[in-house]
Amino acid sequence: LLVSKDLGKHLLEVEDLLQKHGLLEADISAQTERVQALNAAALTFSELEGYQPCDPQIICNRVNHVQTCLEELGELAAKRRKELEDSRQLWAFFQEMEEAEAWIREKEKILATKTCGRDLSSVLTLTNKHKSMLGELGNRRALLHQTMKRGEQILAKKRFSPGGIQEKMREVRLRWKKLEEVTGLHQQRLQEALNFFQFSAETDDLVAWLQDTYRIVSSDAFGHDDYSTQALLRKHRAVVEEVEKHRAAVLALRKQVALLAPEHQQGVDVQIRVVEVEQLYGEVAEVAVLRQQWLQDALAVYRMFSEVHACEVWVDEKEQWLERMEVPEELDEVEVVQHRFESLDQEMNSVMGRILDVNQVVQQLVDGGHPSSEEVRSCQDHLNSRWNRVVELVERKKSQLSSVLKIQNYLLEC
């Protein structure tokens, strides 16, 4: 049993032989105690004095022979256990290599059937799965490294033919290298797909924002008075700031396209999409500038109307006062009225400045082609006409006062 050359042809068979060998070793151990007891009992006969049933030398030789046989049996048992353990290590190595090959084949099939997704959501899902697979790959790499190390140790012992071991290690190394290459290529394709769909999603978001913004900046609401127009202008300025902030994102589109995979960046749809976004942004920016100018013009119109109204209120008041005023004949009363006209001159100078400002604003609006140019011009003409009437009234009243003063002074001199 101990000199048998049967070391098993696979791991389960070796495990079975080791189990049987363990029983045999237990039997040897039990027999060793019995032999040692018998030898000790036999040696007592070699030490007798007087009558000796057997030659002491024969007893000693016999004991030594049995002891030697027992020791040889123990050496054979230890040698066979070492051989069986080496065999188990060898077949365990082959089994681990077969498991590694099976794992590699499984992952090769998975990678062969994997797509790169049809949208951003599916690509992200596949990317997460691929990350999990990379984790498995790392764990399997560590196990395979340990198995290869054991294979090298088996080769170093030179107890078995190295051909099968070396061939198996070479084969698995090649398949593993190919698997890592395929995994790397698939990861690259996933990243390229992710970049493309992220670019598409960001572009879609940008287009949606630009379309919404275009509807806002192309609004025909310009307010109905000074306050409402100022509120619209403040909101519009905030929109203009957002449009300007998005300029960098639009300009970066072509750089992002350059980073895409060749089959993506050279696609007609991608190129057309970029051009459409750039054109849409240009339209939004242009309309935003126009709307800001229109709001500013509307604000100028409402402020002009407000200023005109204030001036006309003053004109109404002075016009009524001048029409009701009777030029007095008494000198004291004439001097009082004259002082009033001096104050009136100061007020008229101030109002005249405001009217000149109104005329300047009107001219700017008319020159700029404001849609309310006719209404603004009519309002200007009406104000100027009333102002001229007031000026004429003032001059006429001043002339009357001057005549009265001359008469009064003449009478005083007389």
C-alpha positions as CSV (number, residue, x, y, z in Angstrom):
1,L,0.0,0.0,0.0
2,L,2.7,2.5,0.9
3,V,4.9,1.8,-2.2
4,S,1.8,2.3,-4.5
5,K,2.4,4.7,-7.4
6,D,-1.3,5.6,-7.6
7,L,-1.4,9.3,-6.7
8,G,-4.8,10.1,-8.1
9,K,-5.9,11.4,-11.5
10,H,-8.0,14.3,-10.2
11,L,-8.5,16.2,-7.0
12,L,-11.4,14.1,-5.6
13,E,-9.4,10.9,-6.1
14,V,-6.4,12.4,-4.4
15,E,-8.6,13.5,-1.5
16,D,-9.9,9.9,-1.2
17,L,-6.4,8.4,-1.3
18,L,-5.3,10.8,1.4
19,Q,-8.3,9.8,3.5
20,K,-7.4,6.1,3.1
21,H,-3.7,6.9,3.9
22,G,-4.8,8.6,7.0
23,L,-6.5,5.4,8.2
24,L,-3.4,3.5,7.3
25,E,-1.2,5.9,9.3
26,A,-3.6,5.5,12.3
27,D,-3.2,1.7,11.9
28,I,0.6,2.0,11.8
29,S,0.5,4.2,14.9
30,A,-1.5,1.6,16.8
31,Q,0.7,-1.2,15.6
32,T,3.8,0.8,16.6
33,E,2.7,0.8,20.3
34,R,2.1,-2.9,20.1
35,V,5.5,-3.6,18.5
36,Q,7.3,-1.5,21.0
37,A,5.6,-3.3,23.8
38,L,6.5,-6.7,22.3
39,N,10.1,-5.6,21.7
40,A,10.4,-4.4,25.3
41,A,9.0,-7.8,26.5
42,A,11.4,-9.7,24.2
43,L,14.4,-7.8,25.5
44,T,13.7,-8.9,29.0
45,F,14.5,-12.5,27.9
46,S,18.0,-11.4,26.7
47,E,18.8,-10.1,30.2
48,L,18.0,-13.3,32.2
49,E,20.7,-14.8,34.3
50,G,21.1,-18.5,34.6
51,Y,18.7,-20.4,32.4
52,Q,18.2,-18.7,29.0
53,P,15.5,-20.2,26.8
54,C,17.0,-18.5,23.7
55,D,20.3,-17.0,22.7
56,P,20.2,-13.2,23.8
57,Q,21.9,-12.2,20.5
58,I,19.1,-13.8,18.5
59,I,16.5,-11.9,20.6
60,C,18.4,-8.6,20.1
61,N,18.8,-9.2,16.4
62,R,15.1,-10.0,16.1
63,V,14.1,-6.9,18.0
64,N,16.4,-4.7,15.9
65,H,15.0,-6.2,12.7
66,V,11.4,-5.6,13.7
67,Q,12.3,-2.0,14.9
68,T,14.0,-1.3,11.6
69,C,11.1,-2.6,9.6
70,L,8.8,-0.4,11.7
71,E,10.9,2.7,11.0
72,E,11.1,1.9,7.3
73,L,7.3,1.6,7.3
74,G,7.0,5.0,9.0
75,E,9.4,6.5,6.4
76,L,7.4,5.0,3.6
77,A,4.2,6.4,5.1
78,A,5.7,9.9,5.5
79,K,7.0,9.7,1.9
80,R,3.6,8.6,0.5
81,R,1.8,11.4,2.4
82,K,4.2,13.9,1.0
83,E,3.7,12.5,-2.5
84,L,-0.1,12.5,-2.0
85,E,0.0,16.1,-0.7
86,D,2.1,17.2,-3.6
87,S,-0.4,15.5,-5.9
88,R,-3.3,17.2,-4.2
89,Q,-1.5,20.5,-4.6
90,L,-1.0,19.7,-8.3
91,W,-4.6,18.8,-9.0
92,A,-5.8,21.7,-6.9
93,F,-3.7,23.9,-9.1
94,F,-5.3,22.4,-12.2
95,Q,-8.8,22.7,-10.8
96,E,-8.3,26.3,-9.9
97,M,-6.9,27.0,-13.4
98,E,-10.0,25.3,-14.9
99,E,-12.2,27.4,-12.7
100,A,-10.3,30.5,-13.8
101,E,-10.7,29.4,-17.5
102,A,-14.5,28.8,-16.9
103,W,-14.8,32.3,-15.3
104,I,-12.9,33.9,-18.2
105,R,-15.1,32.1,-20.8
106,E,-18.2,33.3,-18.9
107,K,-17.0,36.9,-18.9
108,E,-16.0,36.7,-22.6
109,K,-19.5,35.6,-23.5
110,I,-21.0,38.5,-21.4
111,L,-18.7,41.0,-23.1
112,A,-19.4,39.6,-26.5
113,T,-23.1,40.2,-26.1
114,K,-23.0,43.5,-24.3
115,T,-24.2,46.7,-26.1
116,C,-23.2,50.2,-25.2
117,G,-26.8,51.4,-24.5
118,R,-29.3,53.4,-26.5
119,D,-29.6,56.4,-24.2
120,L,-28.0,58.1,-21.2
121,S,-30.0,56.0,-18.6
122,S,-29.1,52.6,-20.2
123,V,-25.4,53.7,-20.6
124,L,-25.2,54.7,-16.9
125,T,-26.8,51.3,-15.9
126,L,-24.3,49.4,-18.1
127,T,-21.4,51.5,-16.7
128,N,-22.3,50.6,-13.1
129,K,-22.5,46.9,-14.1
130,H,-19.1,47.2,-15.8
131,K,-17.7,48.8,-12.6
132,S,-19.0,45.8,-10.7
133,M,-17.4,43.5,-13.2
134,L,-14.1,45.4,-12.9
135,G,-14.3,44.7,-9.1
136,E,-14.8,41.0,-9.8
137,L,-11.9,41.1,-12.3
138,G,-9.6,42.6,-9.6
139,N,-10.6,39.9,-7.1
140,R,-10.1,37.2,-9.7
141,R,-6.8,38.6,-10.7
142,A,-5.5,38.3,-7.1
143,L,-6.7,34.7,-6.9
144,L,-5.1,33.9,-10.3
145,H,-1.9,35.4,-9.1
146,Q,-1.9,33.2,-6.1
147,T,-2.6,30.1,-8.2
148,M,0.2,31.0,-10.7
149,K,2.5,31.4,-7.7
150,R,1.6,27.9,-6.5
151,G,2.2,26.7,-10.0
152,E,5.7,28.1,-10.0
153,Q,6.3,26.5,-6.6
154,I,5.2,23.1,-8.0
155,L,7.6,23.6,-11.0
156,A,10.4,24.5,-8.6
157,K,10.0,21.1,-6.8
158,K,10.4,19.2,-10.1
159,R,8.3,16.4,-8.8
160,F,6.0,16.3,-11.7
161,S,6.4,16.8,-15.4
162,P,6.5,20.6,-16.0
163,G,5.0,20.4,-19.5
164,G,1.3,20.3,-18.5
165,I,1.7,23.0,-15.9
166,Q,3.7,25.4,-18.0
167,E,1.3,24.9,-20.9
168,K,-1.7,25.5,-18.7
169,M,-0.2,28.6,-17.2
170,R,0.7,30.0,-20.6
171,E,-2.8,29.3,-21.9
172,V,-4.5,30.9,-19.0
173,R,-2.2,33.9,-19.1
174,L,-3.0,34.5,-22.8
175,R,-6.7,34.2,-22.2
176,W,-6.5,36.5,-19.2
177,K,-4.6,39.1,-21.2
178,K,-7.2,38.9,-24.0
179,L,-10.0,39.2,-21.4
180,E,-8.4,42.4,-20.0
181,E,-8.0,43.8,-23.5
182,V,-11.6,43.1,-24.3
183,T,-12.7,44.6,-21.0
184,G,-10.6,47.7,-21.6
185,L,-12.1,48.1,-25.1
186,H,-15.6,47.7,-23.8
187,Q,-14.9,50.2,-21.0
188,Q,-13.6,52.6,-23.7
189,R,-16.7,52.1,-25.8
190,L,-19.0,52.7,-22.8
191,Q,-17.1,55.9,-21.9
192,E,-17.4,57.0,-25.6
193,A,-21.1,56.3,-25.5
194,L,-21.5,58.0,-22.1
195,N,-19.7,61.1,-23.5
196,F,-22.0,61.1,-26.6
197,F,-25.2,60.7,-24.7
198,Q,-24.2,63.2,-22.0
199,F,-23.3,65.7,-24.8
200,S,-26.7,65.0,-26.4
201,A,-28.6,65.4,-23.1
202,E,-26.7,68.6,-22.3
203,T,-27.4,69.9,-25.8
204,D,-31.1,69.0,-25.5
205,D,-31.3,70.9,-22.1
206,L,-29.5,73.9,-23.7
207,V,-31.9,73.9,-26.6
208,A,-34.9,73.7,-24.3
209,W,-33.6,76.6,-22.2
210,L,-32.9,78.7,-25.3
211,Q,-36.4,78.0,-26.7
212,D,-38.0,79.0,-23.3
213,T,-35.7,82.1,-23.2
214,Y,-36.6,83.0,-26.8
215,R,-40.3,83.0,-25.8
216,I,-39.5,85.3,-22.9
217,V,-37.3,87.8,-24.8
218,S,-39.7,87.9,-27.7
219,S,-42.6,89.0,-25.5
220,D,-44.6,92.0,-26.7
221,A,-45.4,93.1,-23.2
222,F,-43.7,96.5,-22.5
223,G,-45.7,97.7,-19.5
224,H,-48.5,100.3,-19.2
225,D,-46.7,102.9,-17.1
226,D,-43.3,103.9,-15.7
227,Y,-43.5,101.5,-12.8
228,S,-44.5,98.3,-14.7
229,T,-42.0,99.0,-17.5
230,Q,-39.2,99.4,-14.9
231,A,-40.2,96.0,-13.4
232,L,-40.1,94.4,-16.8
233,L,-36.7,95.9,-17.6
234,R,-35.2,94.6,-14.3
235,K,-36.5,91.1,-15.1
236,H,-35.2,91.4,-18.6
237,R,-31.7,92.4,-17.5
238,A,-31.6,89.3,-15.3
239,V,-32.5,87.2,-18.4
240,V,-29.8,88.9,-20.4
241,E,-27.3,88.0,-17.7
242,E,-28.4,84.4,-17.9
243,V,-28.0,84.5,-21.7
244,E,-24.5,85.8,-21.4
245,K,-23.7,83.1,-18.8
246,H,-24.8,80.4,-21.3
247,R,-22.5,81.8,-24.0
248,A,-19.6,79.8,-22.7
249,A,-21.7,76.6,-22.9
250,V,-22.6,77.3,-26.5
251,L,-19.0,78.1,-27.4
252,A,-17.8,74.9,-25.7
253,L,-20.0,72.6,-27.9
254,R,-17.5,72.3,-30.7
255,K,-14.7,71.5,-28.2
256,Q,-17.0,68.8,-26.7
257,V,-17.7,67.4,-30.2
258,A,-13.9,67.2,-30.8
259,L,-13.6,65.0,-27.7
260,L,-16.2,62.5,-28.9
261,A,-15.3,59.2,-30.6
262,P,-14.7,59.6,-34.4
263,E,-17.9,57.8,-35.4
264,H,-19.9,60.3,-33.2
265,Q,-18.1,63.6,-33.9
266,Q,-18.3,63.0,-37.7
267,G,-22.0,62.3,-37.6
268,V,-24.1,64.6,-39.7
269,D,-26.7,64.9,-36.9
270,V,-24.2,66.1,-34.4
271,Q,-22.8,68.7,-36.7
272,I,-26.2,70.0,-37.6
273,R,-27.2,70.0,-33.9
274,V,-24.3,72.2,-33.0
275,V,-25.0,74.7,-35.8
276,E,-28.7,74.8,-34.8
277,V,-27.8,75.6,-31.2
278,E,-25.4,78.3,-32.2
279,Q,-28.0,79.9,-34.5
280,L,-30.7,79.7,-31.9
281,Y,-28.4,81.3,-29.3
282,G,-27.5,84.1,-31.8
283,E,-31.2,84.7,-32.3
284,V,-31.9,84.8,-28.6
285,A,-29.1,87.2,-27.9
286,E,-30.2,89.4,-30.8
287,V,-33.8,89.5,-29.7
288,A,-32.8,90.1,-26.1
289,V,-30.8,93.2,-27.2
290,L,-33.8,94.4,-29.2
291,R,-36.2,93.9,-26.4
292,Q,-34.0,95.7,-23.9
293,Q,-33.9,98.6,-26.3
294,W,-37.6,98.5,-26.8
295,L,-38.2,98.4,-23.0
296,Q,-35.8,101.3,-22.5
297,D,-37.7,103.2,-25.3
298,A,-41.0,102.4,-23.7
299,L,-39.7,103.6,-20.3
300,A,-38.4,106.8,-22.0
301,V,-41.9,107.3,-23.5
302,Y,-43.7,106.8,-20.2
303,R,-41.3,109.1,-18.5
304,M,-41.7,111.7,-21.3
305,F,-45.5,111.4,-20.9
306,S,-45.1,111.9,-17.2
307,E,-42.9,114.9,-17.7
308,V,-45.3,116.3,-20.3
309,H,-48.2,115.9,-17.9
310,A,-46.3,117.7,-15.2
311,C,-45.4,120.6,-17.5
312,E,-49.0,120.8,-18.8
313,V,-50.3,120.9,-15.3
314,W,-48.0,123.9,-14.7
315,V,-49.0,125.4,-18.0
316,D,-52.7,125.0,-17.2
317,E,-52.3,126.7,-13.8
318,K,-50.3,129.7,-15.2
319,E,-52.5,130.0,-18.2
320,Q,-55.6,130.2,-16.1
321,W,-53.9,132.7,-13.8
322,L,-52.7,134.9,-16.7
323,E,-56.1,134.9,-18.3
324,R,-57.9,135.9,-15.1
325,M,-55.3,138.4,-14.1
326,E,-56.3,142.1,-14.6
327,V,-53.5,144.6,-14.9
328,P,-54.0,147.1,-12.0
329,E,-53.9,150.8,-12.4
330,E,-52.5,151.6,-9.0
331,L,-48.7,151.8,-8.7
332,D,-48.5,149.8,-5.5
333,E,-50.5,147.0,-7.0
334,V,-48.5,147.1,-10.2
335,E,-45.3,146.6,-8.3
336,V,-46.8,143.5,-6.5
337,V,-47.8,142.0,-9.9
338,Q,-44.4,142.8,-11.3
339,H,-42.7,140.9,-8.4
340,R,-45.0,138.0,-9.2
341,F,-43.8,138.0,-12.8
342,E,-40.2,138.0,-11.7
343,S,-40.9,134.8,-9.8
344,L,-42.8,133.5,-12.8
345,D,-39.7,134.1,-15.0
346,Q,-37.7,131.9,-12.7
347,E,-40.3,129.2,-12.8
348,M,-40.5,129.5,-16.6
349,N,-36.8,129.0,-16.9
350,S,-37.0,125.8,-14.9
351,V,-40.0,124.5,-16.9
352,M,-38.3,125.6,-20.2
353,G,-35.4,123.3,-19.3
354,R,-37.8,120.4,-18.7
355,I,-39.5,121.0,-22.0
356,L,-36.2,121.1,-23.8
357,D,-35.4,117.7,-22.3
358,V,-38.7,116.4,-23.5
359,N,-38.0,117.7,-27.0
360,Q,-34.6,116.0,-26.9
361,V,-36.1,112.7,-25.8
362,V,-38.8,112.9,-28.5
363,Q,-36.2,113.6,-31.2
364,Q,-34.2,110.5,-30.1
365,L,-37.3,108.3,-30.1
366,V,-38.3,109.6,-33.6
367,D,-34.8,109.2,-35.0
368,G,-34.7,105.6,-33.5
369,G,-37.8,104.7,-35.3
370,H,-39.9,104.2,-32.2
371,P,-43.3,102.6,-33.1
372,S,-45.1,105.4,-31.1
373,S,-43.3,108.2,-32.9
374,E,-46.4,109.9,-34.2
375,E,-48.1,109.8,-30.8
376,V,-44.9,111.2,-29.2
377,R,-44.6,113.9,-31.8
378,S,-48.2,114.9,-31.4
379,C,-47.7,115.1,-27.6
380,Q,-44.6,117.2,-28.2
381,D,-46.3,119.6,-30.5
382,H,-49.2,120.0,-28.2
383,L,-46.9,120.8,-25.3
384,N,-44.9,123.2,-27.3
385,S,-48.0,124.9,-28.6
386,R,-49.3,125.4,-25.1
387,W,-45.9,126.6,-23.9
388,N,-45.8,129.2,-26.7
389,R,-49.3,130.4,-25.8
390,V,-48.2,130.8,-22.1
391,V,-45.1,132.7,-23.3
392,E,-47.3,135.0,-25.5
393,L,-49.7,135.6,-22.6
394,V,-46.8,136.4,-20.3
395,E,-45.3,138.8,-22.9
396,R,-48.7,140.5,-23.4
397,K,-49.2,140.9,-19.7
398,K,-45.7,142.2,-19.2
399,S,-46.3,144.7,-22.0
400,Q,-49.5,145.9,-20.3
401,L,-47.7,146.2,-17.1
402,S,-44.9,148.2,-18.7
403,S,-47.4,150.6,-20.2
404,V,-49.1,151.1,-16.9
405,L,-45.7,151.7,-15.2
406,K,-44.8,154.3,-17.8
407,I,-48.1,156.1,-17.3
408,Q,-47.7,156.0,-13.5
409,N,-44.1,157.3,-13.7
410,Y,-45.2,160.1,-16.1
411,L,-47.9,161.2,-13.7
412,L,-45.5,161.1,-10.8
413,E,-43.1,163.3,-12.7
414,C,-45.8,165.7,-13.5
